[in-house]
Structure formats: C-alpha cells, structure tokens
Amino acid sequence: SLDTDRALVLLEEYCKKLRKPEEQQLKKAIRKVMGIFKSSLFQALLGSFKKEATRHGITSHTSLPAALACDVLGCPKD
C-alpha cells in the first residue's frame, strides 16, 4: 500500500543517518521492522484492519505504517 511505501521510505532515510557504531543495533532493528512491513502477512493484516476500521467508521488510522514510522522516528505530522 502507499502508506507502507511511505513508511519504508521514512525508515530507509532514517537508516542512512545511522552511521555510528553504537547506532548499528538500532539500524538492525529498523531493518527488521522494514522486513515486517514488506511481508505479505503484514499486508494482509493491514488490509483486514483497514476493512474493520472502515466498517466501524474509523478512518484516522488508515496510515498505520506511516504513523508508526513517524512515532518511532519523531517525524512531523502532516
């Protein structure tokens, strides 16, 4: 989804800034999260979550991956 793609771009940009030896553990963890975002299981769960949210009239959480990436990285909210 576009939301997941946006989250992956944000995470990738953040990873590029992690160059210090003490930041490598964090970089590894972020790469793991990126792998999860790319997985078909995550995409299926996200699709299911979006359907349920829409059914209940909740639309503010549809950018879940991007929101999660921003929470982790401290991105400005749009």
VMD Tcl script that draws the C-alpha trace (Angstrom):
set ca {
  {0.00 0.00 0.00}
  {1.01 3.62 -0.37}
  {1.09 4.02 3.42}
  {3.52 1.16 3.80}
  {5.67 2.51 0.95}
  {5.78 5.90 2.66}
  {6.77 4.28 5.96}
  {9.53 2.31 4.24}
  {10.91 5.48 2.63}
  {10.94 7.23 6.03}
  {12.66 4.28 7.69}
  {15.21 3.98 4.87}
  {16.05 7.70 5.12}
  {16.48 7.35 8.88}
  {18.73 4.30 8.48}
  {21.05 6.26 6.19}
  {21.72 8.67 9.07}
  {22.74 5.90 11.47}
  {26.49 5.65 10.95}
  {27.97 5.49 14.46}
  {28.97 2.08 15.84}
  {26.57 2.46 18.77}
  {23.69 3.06 16.33}
  {24.13 -0.23 14.48}
  {21.81 -2.18 16.82}
  {19.06 0.37 16.15}
  {19.76 0.16 12.41}
  {19.43 -3.63 12.58}
  {16.11 -3.33 14.45}
  {14.75 -0.83 11.91}
  {15.76 -3.13 9.03}
  {13.82 -5.91 10.80}
  {10.74 -3.66 11.02}
  {11.15 -2.84 7.31}
  {11.16 -6.56 6.56}
  {7.94 -6.97 8.53}
  {6.31 -4.06 6.64}
  {7.23 -5.79 3.36}
  {5.85 -9.18 4.41}
  {2.64 -10.50 2.88}
  {1.30 -11.37 6.35}
  {1.64 -7.73 7.48}
  {-0.03 -6.54 4.27}
  {-2.90 -8.98 4.81}
  {-3.33 -7.89 8.44}
  {-3.23 -4.25 7.42}
  {-5.89 -4.85 4.76}
  {-8.07 -6.61 7.32}
  {-7.52 -3.82 9.86}
  {-8.47 -1.17 7.30}
  {-11.66 -3.04 6.36}
  {-12.69 -3.30 10.02}
  {-11.84 0.35 10.71}
  {-13.87 1.46 7.69}
  {-16.78 -0.75 8.77}
  {-16.75 0.95 12.18}
  {-16.38 4.41 10.68}
  {-12.81 4.86 11.89}
  {-10.74 6.45 9.17}
  {-8.00 8.26 11.10}
  {-5.83 5.13 11.49}
  {-5.59 4.12 7.84}
  {-1.97 5.35 7.58}
  {-0.89 2.94 10.29}
  {2.59 2.02 8.92}
  {3.48 5.64 8.19}
  {2.13 6.76 11.58}
  {4.14 4.03 13.30}
  {7.32 5.01 11.46}
  {6.75 8.66 12.39}
  {6.15 7.77 16.04}
  {9.39 5.82 16.13}
  {11.42 8.42 14.24}
  {9.78 11.58 15.55}
  {8.62 12.80 12.13}
  {6.48 15.91 11.86}
  {2.80 15.06 11.41}
  {1.13 16.35 8.27}
}
mol new
graphics top color blue
foreach p $ca { graphics top sphere $p radius 0.5 }
foreach p [lrange $ca 0 end-1] q [lrange $ca 1 end] { graphics top cylinder $p $q radius 0.2 }
display resetview
